[in-house]
Amino acid sequence: MSMNEPQFRALVAAALSQIFEQLDALETDDLDPVLSDGVLTCSFEGGGTFVLSQQVPARELWLSANFTAWHFCWDDAQKSWTERDSKEPMAPLLSRLFAEKLKRPVRLTA
């Protein structure tokens, strides 16, 4: 889907807000999520940071975590964000990464 900037920003804002609220609800001292200006930064007590940020010109959400980067595009047919190359849905991928880092089950939706 070709989308304009306001549509993209609205989809990103909804996804980042939803993910932030779910991470904040985990109520753990091991994770400090901060959402600001289209960037969700998650710092971990034991070290490390995950960053999920909007890339307006590319119309993508980019994730940097564990020295790796993923690029998510909006899939209008699926009504979800999917990884550009692997086509993996964003929510299960994020759930897996956070669960591995926090060493506990995490299930995110976005």
N, CA, C and O atoms as a GROMACS GRO file, in nm:
protein
  440
    1MET      N    1   0.084  -0.117   0.000
    1MET     CA    2   0.000   0.000   0.000
    1MET      C    3   0.089   0.123   0.000
    1MET      O    4   0.182   0.135   0.080
    2SER      N    5   0.059   0.212  -0.089
    2SER     CA    6   0.128   0.341  -0.090
    2SER      C    7   0.050   0.433   0.003
    2SER      O    8  -0.068   0.460  -0.018
    3MET      N    9   0.118   0.482   0.105
    3MET     CA   10   0.048   0.566   0.202
    3MET      C   11   0.116   0.700   0.212
    3MET      O   12   0.236   0.714   0.188
    4ASN      N   13   0.038   0.799   0.249
    4ASN     CA   14   0.095   0.931   0.268
    4ASN      C   15   0.156   0.941   0.408
    4ASN      O   16   0.138   0.852   0.491
    5GLU      N   17   0.226   1.050   0.432
    5GLU     CA   18   0.296   1.066   0.559
    5GLU      C   19   0.203   1.066   0.680
    5GLU      O   20   0.234   1.000   0.779
    6PRO      N   21   0.090   1.139   0.676
    6PRO     CA   22   0.001   1.135   0.793
    6PRO      C   23  -0.053   0.995   0.823
    6PRO      O   24  -0.065   0.957   0.939
    7GLN      N   25  -0.085   0.918   0.720
    7GLN     CA   26  -0.132   0.780   0.741
    7GLN      C   27  -0.022   0.696   0.806
    7GLN      O   28  -0.047   0.622   0.901
    8PHE      N   29   0.099   0.709   0.754
    8PHE     CA   30   0.213   0.635   0.809
    8PHE      C   31   0.235   0.672   0.955
    8PHE      O   32   0.249   0.584   1.040
    9ARG      N   33   0.239   0.801   0.984
    9ARG     CA   34   0.264   0.845   1.121
    9ARG      C   35   0.155   0.796   1.217
    9ARG      O   36   0.184   0.764   1.332
   10ALA      N   37   0.031   0.791   1.170
   10ALA     CA   38  -0.079   0.742   1.254
   10ALA      C   39  -0.062   0.593   1.285
   10ALA      O   40  -0.082   0.551   1.399
   11LEU      N   41  -0.025   0.514   1.185
   11LEU     CA   42  -0.003   0.370   1.206
   11LEU      C   43   0.114   0.347   1.301
   11LEU      O   44   0.108   0.261   1.388
   12VAL      N   45   0.222   0.424   1.283
   12VAL     CA   46   0.339   0.411   1.370
   12VAL      C   47   0.303   0.449   1.513
   12VAL      O   48   0.338   0.378   1.608
   13ALA      N   49   0.234   0.562   1.529
   13ALA     CA   50   0.198   0.608   1.664
   13ALA      C   51   0.114   0.504   1.736
   13ALA      O   52   0.136   0.477   1.854
   14ALA      N   53   0.019   0.444   1.665
   14ALA     CA   54  -0.066   0.342   1.726
   14ALA      C   55   0.017   0.220   1.767
   14ALA      O   56   0.000   0.168   1.878
   15ALA      N   57   0.105   0.174   1.679
   15ALA     CA   58   0.186   0.055   1.709
   15ALA      C   59   0.282   0.080   1.824
   15ALA      O   60   0.290  -0.001   1.917
   16LEU      N   61   0.353   0.192   1.820
   16LEU     CA   62   0.450   0.221   1.926
   16LEU      C   63   0.382   0.240   2.061
   16LEU      O   64   0.432   0.195   2.163
   17SER      N   65   0.268   0.308   2.060
   17SER     CA   66   0.194   0.328   2.184
   17SER      C   67   0.147   0.196   2.243
   17SER      O   68   0.157   0.173   2.363
   18GLN      N   69   0.095   0.109   2.158
   18GLN     CA   70   0.047  -0.022   2.203
   18GLN      C   71   0.162  -0.106   2.260
   18GLN      O   72   0.148  -0.167   2.365
   19ILE      N   73   0.274  -0.107   2.190
   19ILE     CA   74   0.390  -0.184   2.238
   19ILE      C   75   0.441  -0.127   2.369
   19ILE      O   76   0.470  -0.201   2.463
   20PHE      N   77   0.453   0.006   2.376
   20PHE     CA   78   0.499   0.071   2.499
   20PHE      C   79   0.410   0.034   2.618
   20PHE      O   80   0.460  -0.002   2.724
   21GLU      N   81   0.279   0.044   2.600
   21GLU     CA   82   0.185   0.013   2.709
   21GLU      C   83   0.200  -0.132   2.756
   21GLU      O   84   0.195  -0.160   2.875
   22GLN      N   85   0.219  -0.224   2.661
   22GLN     CA   86   0.235  -0.365   2.698
   22GLN      C   87   0.366  -0.389   2.772
   22GLN      O   88   0.370  -0.465   2.868
   23LEU      N   89   0.473  -0.325   2.727
   23LEU     CA   90   0.602  -0.340   2.795
   23LEU      C   91   0.598  -0.277   2.933
   23LEU      O   92   0.650  -0.333   3.029
   24ASP      N   93   0.536  -0.161   2.943
   24ASP     CA   94   0.526  -0.092   3.072
   24ASP      C   95   0.444  -0.175   3.171
   24ASP      O   96   0.470  -0.172   3.291
   25ALA      N   97   0.345  -0.247   3.120
   25ALA     CA   98   0.259  -0.329   3.206
   25ALA      C   99   0.330  -0.454   3.260
   25ALA      O  100   0.279  -0.519   3.350
   26LEU      N  101   0.447  -0.486   3.205
   26LEU     CA  102   0.522  -0.601   3.256
   26LEU      C  103   0.568  -0.578   3.399
   26LEU      O  104   0.598  -0.674   3.472
   27GLU      N  105   0.575  -0.453   3.439
   27GLU     CA  106   0.612  -0.416   3.577
   27GLU      C  107   0.736  -0.491   3.624
   27GLU      O  108   0.733  -0.563   3.724
   28THR      N  109   0.843  -0.472   3.551
   28THR     CA  110   0.970  -0.532   3.589
   28THR      C  111   1.076  -0.424   3.600
   28THR      O  112   1.076  -0.328   3.522
   29ASP      N  113   1.164  -0.438   3.695
   29ASP     CA  114   1.275  -0.344   3.709
   29ASP      C  115   1.385  -0.372   3.607
   29ASP      O  116   1.480  -0.294   3.595
   30ASP      N  117   1.373  -0.482   3.535
   30ASP     CA  118   1.475  -0.520   3.437
   30ASP      C  119   1.462  -0.446   3.304
   30ASP      O  120   1.548  -0.458   3.218
   31LEU      N  121   1.353  -0.370   3.287
   31LEU     CA  122   1.325  -0.304   3.160
   31LEU      C  123   1.272  -0.164   3.185
   31LEU      O  124   1.186  -0.143   3.270
   32ASP      N  125   1.325  -0.066   3.109
   32ASP     CA  126   1.278   0.072   3.118
   32ASP      C  127   1.241   0.120   2.978
   32ASP      O  128   1.328   0.168   2.905
   33PRO      N  129   1.112   0.107   2.938
   33PRO     CA  130   1.071   0.155   2.807
   33PRO      C  131   1.039   0.304   2.811
   33PRO      O  132   0.976   0.353   2.905
   34VAL      N  133   1.084   0.377   2.708
   34VAL     CA  134   1.057   0.520   2.697
   34VAL      C  135   1.011   0.547   2.554
   34VAL      O  136   1.079   0.510   2.458
   35LEU      N  137   0.896   0.612   2.540
   35LEU     CA  138   0.841   0.647   2.410
   35LEU      C  139   0.846   0.798   2.394
   35LEU      O  140   0.789   0.871   2.475
   36SER      N  141   0.914   0.844   2.288
   36SER     CA  142   0.927   0.988   2.266
   36SER      C  143   0.949   1.016   2.118
   36SER      O  144   1.041   0.962   2.056
   37ASP      N  145   0.865   1.101   2.061
   37ASP     CA  146   0.881   1.148   1.923
   37ASP      C  147   0.900   1.036   1.821
   37ASP      O  148   0.991   1.043   1.737
   38GLY      N  149   0.816   0.935   1.827
   38GLY     CA  150   0.823   0.828   1.728
   38GLY      C  151   0.937   0.730   1.747
   38GLY      O  152   0.972   0.656   1.655
   39VAL      N  153   0.995   0.728   1.868
   39VAL     CA  154   1.103   0.635   1.899
   39VAL      C  155   1.073   0.567   2.032
   39VAL      O  156   1.050   0.634   2.133
   40LEU      N  157   1.074   0.435   2.031
   40LEU     CA  158   1.058   0.356   2.154
   40LEU      C  159   1.195   0.300   2.190
   40LEU      O  160   1.250   0.216   2.119
   41THR      N  161   1.249   0.347   2.302
   41THR     CA  162   1.379   0.303   2.349
   41THR      C  163   1.359   0.217   2.473
   41THR      O  164   1.296   0.261   2.570
   42CYS      N  165   1.411   0.097   2.470
   42CYS     CA  166   1.396   0.004   2.582
   42CYS      C  167   1.534  -0.031   2.636
   42CYS      O  168   1.611  -0.102   2.571
   43SER      N  169   1.563   0.019   2.755
   43SER     CA  170   1.691  -0.008   2.820
   43SER      C  171   1.673  -0.120   2.920
   43SER      O  172   1.572  -0.127   2.990
   44PHE      N  173   1.772  -0.208   2.926
   44PHE     CA  174   1.766  -0.324   3.014
   44PHE      C  175   1.862  -0.309   3.130
   44PHE      O  176   1.975  -0.262   3.113
   45GLU      N  177   1.817  -0.348   3.248
   45GLU     CA  178   1.896  -0.338   3.370
   45GLU      C  179   2.030  -0.410   3.356
   45GLU      O  180   2.133  -0.360   3.403
   46GLY      N  181   2.029  -0.525   3.292
   46GLY     CA  182   2.151  -0.603   3.276
   46GLY      C  183   2.239  -0.558   3.161
   46GLY      O  184   2.340  -0.623   3.130
   47GLY      N  185   2.202  -0.448   3.096
   47GLY     CA  186   2.278  -0.397   2.983
   47GLY      C  187   2.206  -0.423   2.852
   47GLY      O  188   2.135  -0.522   2.838
   48GLY      N  189   2.225  -0.335   2.760
   48GLY     CA  190   2.164  -0.348   2.628
   48GLY      C  191   2.044  -0.257   2.610
   48GLY      O  192   1.978  -0.218   2.707
   49THR      N  193   2.018  -0.225   2.485
   49THR     CA  194   1.907  -0.137   2.450
   49THR      C  195   1.845  -0.186   2.320
   49THR      O  196   1.916  -0.223   2.226
   50PHE      N  197   1.713  -0.186   2.315
   50PHE     CA  198   1.639  -0.210   2.191
   50PHE      C  199   1.579  -0.076   2.151
   50PHE      O  200   1.525  -0.004   2.236
   51VAL      N  201   1.587  -0.042   2.022
   51VAL     CA  202   1.530   0.083   1.973
   51VAL      C  203   1.440   0.053   1.854
   51VAL      O  204   1.484  -0.010   1.757
   52LEU      N  205   1.315   0.096   1.862
   52LEU     CA  206   1.219   0.083   1.754
   52LEU      C  207   1.184   0.224   1.710
   52LEU      O  208   1.128   0.301   1.788
   53SER      N  209   1.216   0.259   1.585
   53SER     CA  210   1.199   0.397   1.540
   53SER      C  211   1.135   0.405   1.403
   53SER      O  212   1.149   0.315   1.320
   54GLN      N  213   1.064   0.515   1.382
   54GLN     CA  214   1.000   0.537   1.254
   54GLN      C  215   1.101   0.593   1.154
   54GLN      O  216   1.184   0.677   1.190
   55GLN      N  217   1.092   0.548   1.032
   55GLN     CA  218   1.175   0.599   0.923
   55GLN      C  219   1.078   0.650   0.818
   55GLN      O  220   1.035   0.577   0.728
   56VAL      N  221   1.044   0.778   0.830
   56VAL     CA  222   0.938   0.837   0.749
   56VAL      C  223   0.964   0.826   0.599
   56VAL      O  224   0.875   0.781   0.528
   57PRO      N  225   1.082   0.864   0.547
   57PRO     CA  226   1.101   0.856   0.402
   57PRO      C  227   1.083   0.714   0.346
   57PRO      O  228   1.031   0.697   0.236
   58ALA      N  229   1.126   0.614   0.422
   58ALA     CA  230   1.114   0.474   0.377
   58ALA      C  231   0.978   0.414   0.410
   58ALA      O  232   0.944   0.306   0.362
   59ARG      N  233   0.899   0.485   0.494
   59ARG     CA  234   0.769   0.434   0.542
   59ARG      C  235   0.788   0.299   0.612
   59ARG      O  236   0.714   0.204   0.587
   60GLU      N  237   0.889   0.292   0.699
   60GLU     CA  238   0.921   0.170   0.772
   60GLU      C  239   0.942   0.199   0.920
   60GLU      O  240   0.972   0.311   0.960
   61LEU      N  241   0.927   0.095   1.000
   61LEU     CA  242   0.969   0.095   1.140
   61LEU      C  243   1.098   0.015   1.144
   61LEU      O  244   1.105  -0.096   1.091
   62TRP      N  245   1.200   0.070   1.208
   62TRP     CA  246   1.328   0.000   1.218
   62TRP      C  247   1.353  -0.040   1.361
   62TRP      O  248   1.330   0.038   1.454
   63LEU      N  249   1.399  -0.162   1.379
   63LEU     CA  250   1.434  -0.214   1.511
   63LEU      C  251   1.583  -0.244   1.515
   63LEU      O  252   1.637  -0.312   1.427
   64SER      N  253   1.648  -0.192   1.617
   64SER     CA  254   1.787  -0.225   1.645
   64SER      C  255   1.789  -0.298   1.778
   64SER      O  256   1.747  -0.245   1.880
   65ALA      N  257   1.840  -0.422   1.776
   65ALA     CA  258   1.844  -0.504   1.898
   65ALA      C  259   1.950  -0.611   1.882
   65ALA      O  260   1.961  -0.674   1.776
   66ASN      N  261   2.029  -0.632   1.986
   66ASN     CA  262   2.129  -0.739   1.985
   66ASN      C  263   2.222  -0.731   1.864
   66ASN      O  264   2.254  -0.834   1.803
   67PHE      N  265   2.266  -0.611   1.828
   67PHE     CA  266   2.359  -0.588   1.717
   67PHE      C  267   2.301  -0.631   1.583
   67PHE      O  268   2.376  -0.665   1.491
   68THR      N  269   2.170  -0.630   1.571
   68THR     CA  270   2.101  -0.668   1.448
   68THR      C  271   1.994  -0.563   1.420
   68THR      O  272   1.945  -0.496   1.511
   69ALA      N  273   1.959  -0.548   1.292
   69ALA     CA  274   1.855  -0.453   1.254
   69ALA      C  275   1.747  -0.524   1.173
   69ALA      O  276   1.775  -0.613   1.092
   70TRP      N  277   1.623  -0.484   1.197
   70TRP     CA  278   1.508  -0.533   1.121
   70TRP      C  279   1.433  -0.412   1.068
   70TRP      O  280   1.428  -0.307   1.132
   71HIS      N  281   1.374  -0.428   0.949
   71HIS     CA  282   1.296  -0.321   0.887
   71HIS      C  283   1.154  -0.374   0.865
   71HIS      O  284   1.134  -0.473   0.795
   72PHE      N  285   1.058  -0.306   0.926
   72PHE     CA  286   0.918  -0.349   0.918
   72PHE      C  287   0.839  -0.256   0.828
   72PHE      O  288   0.849  -0.134   0.837
   73CYS      N  289   0.760  -0.316   0.740
   73CYS     CA  290   0.671  -0.243   0.650
   73CYS      C  291   0.527  -0.276   0.687
   73CYS      O  292   0.498  -0.385   0.739
   74TRP      N  293   0.437  -0.184   0.661
   74TRP     CA  294   0.296  -0.208   0.686
   74TRP      C  295   0.241  -0.300   0.577
   74TRP      O  296   0.256  -0.270   0.458
   75ASP      N  297   0.179  -0.409   0.617
   75ASP     CA  298   0.115  -0.502   0.525
   75ASP      C  299  -0.035  -0.476   0.534
   75ASP      O  300  -0.101  -0.516   0.629
   76ASP      N  301  -0.087  -0.407   0.434
   76ASP     CA  302  -0.227  -0.367   0.439
   76ASP      C  303  -0.321  -0.487   0.434
   76ASP      O  304  -0.428  -0.485   0.495
   77ALA      N  305  -0.282  -0.592   0.362
   77ALA     CA  306  -0.366  -0.712   0.353
   77ALA      C  307  -0.377  -0.780   0.489
   77ALA      O  308  -0.484  -0.827   0.527
   78GLN      N  309  -0.266  -0.785   0.563
   78GLN     CA  310  -0.264  -0.848   0.696
   78GLN      C  311  -0.300  -0.752   0.808
   78GLN      O  312  -0.326  -0.793   0.921
   79LYS      N  313  -0.302  -0.623   0.776
   79LYS     CA  314  -0.327  -0.518   0.877
   79LYS      C  315  -0.227  -0.529   0.991
   79LYS      O  316  -0.263  -0.521   1.109
   80SER      N  317  -0.100  -0.548   0.953
   80SER     CA  318   0.004  -0.560   1.054
   80SER      C  319   0.140  -0.522   0.995
   80SER      O  320   0.155  -0.511   0.873
   81TRP      N  321   0.236  -0.501   1.083
   81TRP     CA  322   0.373  -0.472   1.043
   81TRP      C  323   0.446  -0.604   1.021
   81TRP      O  324   0.438  -0.694   1.104
   82THR      N  325   0.516  -0.616   0.909
   82THR     CA  326   0.593  -0.737   0.880
   82THR      C  327   0.736  -0.699   0.841
   82THR      O  328   0.761  -0.593   0.785
   83GLU      N  329   0.828  -0.788   0.874
   83GLU     CA  330   0.969  -0.763   0.843
   83GLU      C  331   0.988  -0.764   0.692
   83GLU      O  332   0.941  -0.855   0.623
   84ARG      N  333   1.056  -0.665   0.642
   84ARG     CA  334   1.071  -0.643   0.499
   84ARG      C  335   1.129  -0.764   0.425
   84ARG      O  336   1.080  -0.799   0.318
   85ASP      N  337   1.231  -0.828   0.480
   85ASP     CA  338   1.298  -0.936   0.409
   85ASP      C  339   1.241  -1.074   0.441
   85ASP      O  340   1.216  -1.154   0.350
   86SER      N  341   1.220  -1.102   0.568
   86SER     CA  342   1.173  -1.236   0.608
   86SER      C  343   1.020  -1.249   0.604
   86SER      O  344   0.967  -1.360   0.602
   87LYS      N  345   0.952  -1.135   0.601
   87LYS     CA  346   0.804  -1.131   0.604
   87LYS      C  347   0.746  -1.178   0.737
   87LYS      O  348   0.626  -1.202   0.747
   88GLU      N  349   0.831  -1.192   0.839
   88GLU     CA  350   0.783  -1.232   0.972
   88GLU      C  351   0.703  -1.117   1.034
   88GLU      O  352   0.748  -1.002   1.029
   89PRO      N  353   0.588  -1.145   1.093
   89PRO     CA  354   0.512  -1.041   1.161
   89PRO      C  355   0.593  -0.981   1.277
   89PRO      O  356   0.668  -1.052   1.344
   90MET      N  357   0.576  -0.851   1.298
   90MET     CA  358   0.654  -0.781   1.399
   90MET      C  359   0.625  -0.828   1.541
   90MET      O  360   0.718  -0.847   1.619
   91ALA      N  361   0.499  -0.847   1.576
   91ALA     CA  362   0.463  -0.879   1.715
   91ALA      C  363   0.530  -1.007   1.766
   91ALA      O  364   0.588  -1.005   1.874
   92PRO      N  365   0.523  -1.119   1.692
   92PRO     CA  366   0.590  -1.240   1.741
   92PRO      C  367   0.742  -1.224   1.749
   92PRO      O  368   0.806  -1.277   1.840
   93LEU      N  369   0.800  -1.151   1.654
   93LEU     CA  370   0.944  -1.130   1.656
   93LEU      C  371   0.983  -1.049   1.780
   93LEU      O  372   1.078  -1.085   1.850
   94LEU      N  373   0.911  -0.940   1.807
   94LEU     CA  374   0.938  -0.860   1.926
   94LEU      C  375   0.917  -0.942   2.053
   94LEU      O  376   0.997  -0.934   2.147
   95SER      N  377   0.812  -1.021   2.056
   95SER     CA  378   0.784  -1.105   2.173
   95SER      C  379   0.900  -1.197   2.201
   95SER      O  380   0.943  -1.212   2.316
   96ARG      N  381   0.952  -1.260   2.097
   96ARG     CA  382   1.064  -1.353   2.112
   96ARG      C  383   1.189  -1.280   2.162
   96ARG      O  384   1.256  -1.328   2.254
   97LEU      N  385   1.221  -1.166   2.103
   97LEU     CA  386   1.340  -1.091   2.144
   97LEU      C  387   1.332  -1.045   2.289
   97LEU      O  388   1.429  -1.058   2.364
   98PHE      N  389   1.216  -0.991   2.328
   98PHE     CA  390   1.201  -0.945   2.467
   98PHE      C  391   1.201  -1.062   2.564
   98PHE      O  392   1.258  -1.052   2.673
   99ALA      N  393   1.139  -1.173   2.527
   99ALA     CA  394   1.138  -1.291   2.614
   99ALA      C  395   1.280  -1.344   2.635
   99ALA      O  396   1.317  -1.380   2.747
  100GLU      N  397   1.358  -1.348   2.528
  100GLU     CA  398   1.496  -1.395   2.540
  100GLU      C  399   1.578  -1.303   2.630
  100GLU      O  400   1.655  -1.349   2.713
  101LYS      N  401   1.560  -1.172   2.613
  101LYS     CA  402   1.638  -1.076   2.690
  101LYS      C  403   1.596  -1.074   2.837
  101LYS      O  404   1.681  -1.064   2.926
  102LEU      N  405   1.466  -1.082   2.863
  102LEU     CA  406   1.414  -1.075   3.000
  102LEU      C  407   1.411  -1.211   3.069
  102LEU      O  408   1.390  -1.220   3.190
  103LYS      N  409   1.432  -1.316   2.992
  103LYS     CA  410   1.429  -1.454   3.046
  103LYS      C  411   1.296  -1.485   3.114
  103LYS      O  412   1.291  -1.540   3.224
  104ARG      N  413   1.189  -1.447   3.045
  104ARG     CA  414   1.053  -1.475   3.091
  104ARG      C  415   0.959  -1.466   2.971
  104ARG      O  416   0.994  -1.402   2.872
  105PRO      N  417   0.843  -1.528   2.978
  105PRO     CA  418   0.749  -1.520   2.865
  105PRO      C  419   0.702  -1.376   2.843
  105PRO      O  420   0.670  -1.305   2.938
  106VAL      N  421   0.698  -1.337   2.717
  106VAL     CA  422   0.646  -1.205   2.679
  106VAL      C  423   0.563  -1.226   2.554
  106VAL      O  424   0.608  -1.288   2.458
  107ARG      N  425   0.441  -1.174   2.555
  107ARG     CA  426   0.356  -1.181   2.436
  107ARG      C  427   0.307  -1.041   2.404
  107ARG      O  428   0.227  -0.983   2.477
  108LEU      N  429   0.357  -0.987   2.293
  108LEU     CA  430   0.320  -0.853   2.250
  108LEU      C  431   0.228  -0.860   2.129
  108LEU      O  432   0.237  -0.953   2.048
  109THR      N  433   0.141  -0.762   2.119
  109THR     CA  434   0.058  -0.746   2.000
  109THR      C  435   0.083  -0.606   1.947
  109THR      O  436   0.111  -0.513   2.023
  110ALA      N  437   0.074  -0.591   1.816
  110ALA     CA  438   0.094  -0.459   1.757
  110ALA      C  439   0.026  -0.452   1.622
  110ALA      O  440   0.032  -0.349   1.555
   0.00000   0.00000   0.00000
